[in-house]
Amino acid sequence: MKTTTILETLVLAVLATGQAQAAPLSLQDASITTTYNGSAADVLGLDHGFAQEPGSNTSTLDPTNSGVEFLTADFLFGVDFAADGTLVIYENMPVPAGDYKLTFDFGATLPAAITSFTLLDGSAADGVPGLGIIDGHTIAVDLGGLAWHGDYGSITAQIGAADSNTSVPEPAVPALLLAGAAGLAFSRRRA
């Protein structure tokens, strides 16, 4: 095994130990405020009967779990949250190429801070959606780089929080391991 392969393996192991394990984040009592391409007016919420009116970009979870919480005003996308932290974005009609950005702010209604936001299924579109955490209570989704298959599909992502049962190593531990691995690689190279 080459020294560089050993070093790459050690670096990946160190990076993996530095990641906090995430558990699904409950959205049970969440209130969600959404923007679409930076506009609150372009989001229609369930709590407002999907009417375009002031404040319609804020909603709680669908109590029947049978529909979506939000529609975009252009009706291209439906957005459904589940109590277990799952987010599903539906393609309601063929989506032309363009910029499509959504933000979701949960304010102080979450039981813990958001620490992960990961794609579970993106097979309904070519490309990868941009998923980001803005802060501990706000996430962003960029759908602009996707080419939807036009079959009214969906993408699914999971919102998570740090798992309190998992210990996170001190920042110095991964740094020391990485320094040791680099020293080992350097000494083997000189020999």
C-alpha positions as CSV (number, residue, x, y, z in Angstrom):
1,M,0.0,0.0,0.0
2,K,1.4,3.4,-1.0
3,T,2.1,6.1,1.6
4,T,-0.3,8.4,-0.2
5,T,-3.1,5.8,0.0
6,I,-2.4,5.4,3.7
7,L,-2.4,9.1,4.2
8,E,-5.7,9.6,2.3
9,T,-7.3,6.8,4.3
10,L,-6.2,8.4,7.6
11,V,-7.4,11.8,6.5
12,L,-10.8,10.4,5.6
13,A,-11.0,8.6,9.0
14,V,-10.1,11.8,10.9
15,L,-12.7,13.8,9.0
16,A,-15.3,11.1,9.7
17,T,-14.6,11.2,13.4
18,G,-15.0,15.0,13.4
19,Q,-18.6,14.7,12.1
20,A,-21.4,14.8,14.7
21,Q,-23.9,12.1,14.1
22,A,-27.3,13.5,13.2
23,A,-30.7,12.2,14.2
24,P,-34.0,13.2,12.4
25,L,-35.3,16.4,13.8
26,S,-38.9,16.5,14.9
27,L,-41.0,19.2,13.2
28,Q,-44.2,18.2,15.2
29,D,-45.0,21.7,16.5
30,A,-43.0,23.7,14.0
31,S,-44.2,26.9,12.4
32,I,-42.5,27.4,9.0
33,T,-42.0,30.6,7.1
34,T,-41.0,30.2,3.5
35,T,-39.6,32.3,0.7
36,Y,-39.5,31.5,-3.0
37,N,-36.8,33.2,-5.1
38,G,-36.4,35.7,-2.2
39,S,-40.1,36.6,-2.1
40,A,-42.6,35.9,0.7
41,A,-45.5,36.8,-1.6
42,D,-44.7,33.9,-4.0
43,V,-45.5,31.2,-1.5
44,L,-49.0,30.0,-0.7
45,G,-49.4,28.2,2.6
46,L,-51.9,25.6,3.8
47,D,-52.9,27.6,6.9
48,H,-54.1,30.3,4.5
49,G,-56.0,28.0,2.2
50,F,-53.3,28.5,-0.4
51,A,-54.6,32.0,-1.0
52,Q,-52.2,34.7,-2.1
53,E,-52.5,37.1,0.9
54,P,-50.2,38.7,3.4
55,G,-48.6,36.1,5.6
56,S,-49.6,33.2,3.4
57,N,-45.9,32.1,3.4
58,T,-46.2,30.8,7.0
59,S,-47.8,27.5,7.9
60,T,-47.7,24.7,10.4
61,L,-47.7,21.0,9.4
62,D,-50.7,19.5,7.7
63,P,-52.5,17.8,10.7
64,T,-53.9,15.1,8.4
65,N,-50.5,14.4,6.8
66,S,-52.3,14.1,3.5
67,G,-51.1,17.1,1.5
68,V,-48.6,19.8,1.1
69,E,-47.9,22.7,3.4
70,F,-46.9,25.1,0.6
71,L,-47.3,25.7,-3.1
72,T,-45.2,28.2,-5.1
73,A,-47.3,30.9,-6.6
74,D,-46.3,29.8,-10.1
75,F,-47.6,26.3,-9.0
76,L,-44.4,24.6,-10.2
77,F,-43.6,23.1,-6.8
78,G,-45.4,21.7,-3.8
79,V,-43.6,21.4,-0.5
80,D,-44.5,18.8,2.1
81,F,-42.9,18.5,5.6
82,A,-43.4,15.4,7.8
83,A,-43.2,15.4,11.6
84,D,-40.0,13.2,11.4
85,G,-38.0,16.0,9.7
86,T,-38.5,14.7,6.1
87,L,-39.0,17.3,3.4
88,V,-40.5,16.4,0.0
89,I,-40.6,18.8,-2.9
90,Y,-43.0,17.8,-5.7
91,E,-42.8,18.9,-9.3
92,N,-46.4,19.9,-10.1
93,M,-45.9,20.5,-13.8
94,P,-43.0,20.5,-16.3
95,V,-40.4,22.8,-14.9
96,P,-38.6,25.1,-17.4
97,A,-34.9,25.8,-16.8
98,G,-34.4,28.7,-14.4
99,D,-33.6,29.7,-10.9
100,Y,-35.7,28.2,-8.2
101,K,-34.7,28.8,-4.6
102,L,-36.6,28.1,-1.4
103,T,-35.8,29.0,2.2
104,F,-37.6,27.6,5.2
105,D,-37.3,29.3,8.6
106,F,-38.6,27.5,11.7
107,G,-37.8,30.3,14.1
108,A,-37.8,29.2,17.7
109,T,-40.3,26.3,17.1
110,L,-37.8,23.5,16.8
111,P,-36.8,21.3,19.8
112,A,-33.1,21.5,18.7
113,A,-30.9,23.3,16.2
114,I,-30.6,22.0,12.7
115,T,-27.2,20.5,12.2
116,S,-27.7,18.4,9.0
117,F,-29.7,18.6,5.8
118,T,-29.2,15.7,3.5
119,L,-30.6,14.4,0.2
120,L,-32.4,11.1,0.6
121,D,-33.8,10.7,-3.0
122,G,-33.2,12.9,-6.0
123,S,-33.9,10.3,-8.7
124,A,-36.8,12.3,-10.1
125,A,-34.4,14.9,-11.6
126,D,-31.0,15.0,-13.2
127,G,-28.5,16.9,-11.2
128,V,-28.3,17.5,-7.4
129,P,-30.3,20.1,-5.6
130,G,-28.3,22.6,-3.5
131,L,-29.2,21.9,0.2
132,G,-27.8,24.3,2.8
133,I,-28.2,25.2,6.4
134,I,-28.3,29.0,6.9
135,D,-28.4,28.8,10.7
136,G,-29.8,26.6,13.4
137,H,-33.4,27.2,12.4
138,T,-33.2,28.0,8.6
139,I,-32.5,25.8,5.6
140,A,-32.3,26.6,1.9
141,V,-33.0,24.5,-1.2
142,D,-31.7,25.5,-4.7
143,L,-33.5,23.6,-7.4
144,G,-32.1,25.7,-10.3
145,G,-29.5,23.1,-11.4
146,L,-32.0,20.3,-11.8
147,A,-33.5,19.0,-15.0
148,W,-36.8,17.4,-13.9
149,H,-38.0,14.3,-15.8
150,G,-41.4,15.9,-16.4
151,D,-43.2,13.0,-14.7
152,Y,-44.5,14.9,-11.6
153,G,-41.8,13.4,-9.5
154,S,-40.3,14.5,-6.2
155,I,-37.1,14.9,-4.3
156,T,-36.7,14.0,-0.6
157,A,-34.4,15.4,2.0
158,Q,-33.9,14.8,5.7
159,I,-33.5,17.6,8.3
160,G,-31.5,16.5,11.3
161,A,-30.1,17.6,14.7
162,A,-27.0,16.5,16.5
163,D,-27.6,13.2,18.2
164,S,-27.1,13.8,21.9
165,N,-26.2,10.1,22.4
166,T,-23.1,10.5,20.2
167,S,-19.9,12.0,21.6
168,V,-18.2,14.5,19.4
169,P,-14.4,14.4,19.7
170,E,-12.5,17.4,20.9
171,P,-11.2,19.5,18.0
172,A,-7.6,18.8,19.0
173,V,-8.0,15.0,18.6
174,P,-8.5,15.0,14.8
175,A,-5.8,17.6,14.4
176,L,-3.3,15.5,16.3
177,L,-4.2,12.4,14.4
178,L,-3.8,14.3,11.1
179,A,-0.5,15.7,12.2
180,G,0.7,12.2,13.2
181,A,-0.4,10.8,9.8
182,A,1.4,13.6,8.0
183,G,4.6,12.9,10.0
184,L,4.3,9.2,9.3
185,A,3.9,9.8,5.6
186,F,6.9,12.3,5.5
187,S,9.2,9.9,7.4
188,R,8.3,7.0,5.1
189,R,8.9,9.1,2.1
190,R,12.4,10.1,3.3
191,A,13.3,6.4,4.0
